[in-house]
Amino acid sequence: MTTLRLILGDQLNPLHSWFDETRPDVVYVLMEVRQETDYVLHHAQKILAIFAAMRDFARRLTEAGHRTHYLAIDDPANRHSLPANLDALIDQHAATRLEYQAPDEYRLDRQLADYAAQLAIPASMVDSEHFYTGRDDAANLFESRKLWLMEHFYRHMRTRHDVLMAGGKPMGGQWNFDHDNRKPWPGLPREPADWRTRHDHSALWQSIVAAGVKSFGEPDAARLAWPLNREEALQHLDDFITEALPHFGDFQDALTYRAWRLFHSLLSFALNTKMLNPREVVAKVAAAHAAGQVPLAAAEGFIRQILGWREYVRGVYWARMPGYAEHNVFEHHQPLPEWFWTGQTHMRCVGHAIGQSLDHAYAHHIQRLMVIGNFALLAGLDPAALHRWYLGIYIDAFEWVELPNTVGMSQFADGGLLATKPYVSSAAYIDRMSDYCKGCAYDKKARVGEKACPFNALYWDFFDRNRTRLGTNHRLGMVFKQLARFDESTLAGIRQHAESLRNRLDTL
């Protein structure tokens, strides 16, 4: 009587109750399959890090006395899809039962549910034991509300889990210290040294390439720097709290050409592959504040990302699937410019953010939202194509968290189901928060002309084109008041220049 237990590449949690005891009748299955490497074009480091972490996880299970069956990318027996491999493994092990943890992506949830339904042996799904919330908790909370405001969800979570609370009220007398966390970085304090452990996975990378897997970006295989197991992730968490978190709050929205991560945690890969549990991350950050090591604004700002935003977008994802990726309220269809794959654009801010993403498989949230996503929305890029690019390029991108952030938050393609306004700006915001504009080929103040920053004309043209759809949005009142002051000649020049920019995106 043998049970197969399937572990997906983002389910690397050694504390799951499955592993509380070793059972000779259970075989744990992990597999490197082309189904998962090929459904979008992925960054090389993303493929490499997930496979390396899976191999480390399987090795540790075996050392702990568990039975494991690992299908490597170049295994001749690998059929490169979950159903085909499971069919073969059920026969090979004479399995009488299949169990799997709840997938976080809709496509895998449906694939495994459909597969289980047609099996001749019993199959069941168990919880991944990772998130604070269930799939439907956010939908149930917002059931009687027209707007799904994250702030309402966040306050509910803070209260429910007693995080940064005192006597039933938020510490510091307010729920949100966002206004304290919007400082540009002056260069001091310095970006901390990179605390991550490096690994040489050149041999694994060679086997991935030899197997025919396509990718993009810099593999950095000889010095891969992402945590590959729980021990490394926990050390990474402690180092972040000590080295960077005290300054995270002040500069979490800052942009700079002089540093690629500033004071951001780089913990999202470890969290999204479940090496770390969000509860322990929140608890350690709250404890650091209680010990006087971290300012309240920094602790609150970081905890809001984990306890608030991360759980919130997961709730949005499960409530809106399937079909969420098809939203395109502005009917934008421009293909991604070629420089999305090279970083070779004259716009210094965009070139740096994309170039960094290609080098590190990472960009922080303001780079993703207010540089790359900002340009994409203003230029009318296809949100579905942009979604696939974000999903592929970022090491922490799994569809449940990436899709709402791209389609809803970044591109407003869902028409406001998630965000209350489009997050766009002209060059003025980027200049205020960064040092990008100094030395850029474009003039940050000019709206039209060969040297004018493309963000400026595209920004005003976007609101001009969408007056009917966005003109009554209460958060955009000042924008439309300012737009109303433009005379027709000025608007005509902006429209003409914006159209010219959209017709030559590859050359910008």
C-alpha positions, 0 to 999 in steps of 0.5 A, spaced: 500 500 500 504 505 497 502 513 497 505 518 492 505 525 495 507 530 489 511 536 491 511 542 486 517 547 486 514 552 490 512 547 496 519 547 499 517 547 506 520 542 510 515 544 516 509 541 513 506 536 517 507 531 512 514 530 514 512 529 521 514 522 521 517 517 516 513 512 513 515 507 509 509 506 505 509 514 502 514 516 496 515 523 495 515 525 488 519 532 485 520 533 478 523 538 473 519 538 467 518 542 461 511 543 462 513 548 468 520 551 464 516 552 458 509 555 459 512 562 459 519 564 457 523 564 464 529 568 467 535 563 467 536 564 474 529 563 476 529 556 473 536 554 476 534 557 483 528 553 483 531 546 480 537 547 485 532 548 491 528 542 489 534 538 489 536 540 496 529 539 498 529 532 496 536 530 498 534 533 505 528 529 505 532 522 503 537 524 509 531 524 514 529 517 512 523 519 507 522 515 501 523 520 495 523 519 487 526 525 483 525 526 476 531 530 473 530 535 467 535 530 463 532 523 466 530 519 460 524 517 464 522 524 464 515 525 460 515 532 462 508 533 464 505 532 471 500 527 468 504 523 464 510 522 469 504 521 475 501 515 470 508 512 470 510 513 477 503 510 479 505 504 475 512 504 477 511 504 485 504 500 484 501 506 488 494 505 491 493 513 493 495 520 490 496 526 495 498 533 493 498 540 496 494 545 494 497 549 488 497 556 488 496 557 481 490 556 477 492 552 471 496 547 476 490 547 481 485 545 475 490 540 471 491 536 478 484 536 480 482 534 473 487 529 473 485 526 480 478 526 478 479 521 472 484 516 476 482 509 478 486 510 485 483 515 490 487 522 490 486 528 495 489 535 496 491 537 502 493 545 505 500 547 503 500 550 511 503 556 508 498 562 508 495 566 513 488 566 509 484 561 505 483 562 498 476 565 499 477 569 505 478 575 502 472 574 498 468 573 504 470 579 507 469 583 501 462 580 500 458 586 502 463 591 499 463 594 492 470 596 493 476 591 495 480 596 499 487 593 501 487 598 507 480 594 510 483 587 509 490 590 512 486 592 518 482 586 519 488 582 518 492 586 523 486 586 528 485 578 527 492 576 528 494 582 533 500 584 530 503 591 532 497 592 536 496 595 543 490 595 547 486 593 541 489 599 537 494 600 532 501 602 535 503 609 534 496 611 533 495 610 526 495 604 521 499 606 516 506 610 516 506 610 508 507 618 508 514 617 512 516 612 507 517 616 501 524 619 501 529 619 496 536 616 497 541 621 498 547 616 498 547 615 505 546 610 509 550 606 504 546 600 501 549 594 505 553 589 503 550 583 499 549 578 505 546 572 501 550 565 500 553 564 493 553 557 490 556 554 484 551 550 480 554 551 473 553 543 472 546 544 473 545 549 468 549 546 463 544 540 464 538 545 463 541 548 457 543 541 454 535 539 455 533 544 450 530 549 456 530 556 453 531 562 457 533 569 458 537 573 462 544 572 466 544 565 469 550 567 474 550 559 475 557 559 478 555 564 483 548 563 484 546 568 490 538 566 492 537 562 498 536 554 496 533 551 503 530 553 509 537 554 513 539 559 508 533 563 508 532 564 515 539 567 516 538 571 510 532 574 514 536 575 520 541 579 516 536 583 513 533 585 519 540 587 522 543 590 516 537 593 512 530 593 515 532 599 520 532 604 513 527 600 509 521 604 511 525 611 509 527 609 502 522 603 500 520 607 494 527 610 493 530 609 486 537 610 484 542 608 479 547 607 484 544 601 487 540 595 485 536 593 491 538 598 497 534 596 503 529 591 500 529 584 503 530 580 497 526 575 501 520 574 496 523 568 493 524 564 499 517 566 501 514 564 495 517 557 495 515 556 502 522 556 505 520 561 510 513 562 513 510 569 513 508 568 520 515 567 522 517 573 518 512 578 521 513 575 528 521 577 527 520 584 524 515 585 530 520 583 535 525 587 532 521 593 533 519 591 540 526 590 542 528 597 539 532 595 533 527 597 528 523 604 527 515 603 527 515 606 520 520 601 517 516 595 521 509 597 519 511 598 512 514 591 511 509 587 515 504 591 511 507 588 504 507 581 508 500 580 512 497 585 508 498 586 500 501 579 499 495 575 502 490 580 499 492 579 492 492 572 493 485 573 495 484 577 489 487 572 484 482 566 487 476 570 486 477 573 479 480 566 476 479 564 471 480 569 466 483 575 470 489 575 465 484 577 459 482 584 462 484 589 458 479 595 459 484 600 455 484 596 449 492 596 449 495 592 444 502 594 443 507 589 443 513 589 448 519 593 445 525 589 443 529 593 449 524 589 454 529 583 452 536 587 452 535 593 457 538 597 451 533 604 451 535 611 452 531 612 457 535 611 463 530 609 468 527 604 464 534 601 462 536 601 469 530 597 471 530 592 466 537 591 465 537 590 473 532 585 472 536 581 466 542 581 471 539 579 477 532 576 476 529 582 481 527 589 481 523 592 487 516 594 487 517 601 485 521 599 479 516 594 477 510 599 478 513 606 477 518 605 472 517 599 467 509 598 469 508 606 468 511 606 462 508 600 459 501 603 461 502 610 458 505 607 452 499 602 451 503 595 451 499 589 451 497 587 458 497 580 457 504 580 454 507 584 459 504 579 464 507 574 461 514 578 461 513 579 469 511 572 470 518 570 466 523 575 468 522 575 476 525 570 481 519 571 485 514 571 480 508 566 481 502 567 477 497 568 484 502 574 486 504 576 479 498 577 475 494 581 480 500 586 481 501 586 473 494 586 470 490 590 476 495 594 480 500 596 474 496 596 468 489 598 471 487 593 466 481 590 470 478 597 470 479 598 478 477 591 481 484 592 485 487 599 484 483 605 485 487 609 480 492 608 475 499 608 478 502 613 472 506 619 472 510 624 468 518 625 469 517 629 475 515 623 480 521 619 477 526 625 478 523 626 485 524 619 487 531 618 484 537 620 480 535 617 474 534 623 470 541 626 471 545 624 465 539 621 461 539 622 454 532 626 455 530 632 458 525 631 464 522 638 463 520 638 456 513 635 453 514 635 446 521 635 441 526 630 440 529 630 447 523 630 451 522 625 456 517 620 453 514 619 460 511 627 459 507 626 453 505 619 454 502 621 461 498 627 458 496 623 452 493 617 456 489 622 461 487 626 455 485 619 451 481 616 457 477 623 460 471 619 459 473 613 463 477 616 468 474 623 469 470 622 475 475 618 479 476 622 485 483 620 486 485 624 479 481 630 480 487 634 480 490 631 474 484 633 470 484 640 473 491 641 470 489 638 463 483 642 463 488 648 463 492 646 456 490 650 450 488 646 444 494 647 441 498 645 446 494 638 447 495 637 439 502 637 440 502 632 446 497 628 442 502 628 436 508 627 439 505 621 443 503 618 437 510 618 434 513 615 440 508 609 440 510 608 433 517 608 434 517 604 441 523 600 439 528 606 438 526 610 444 
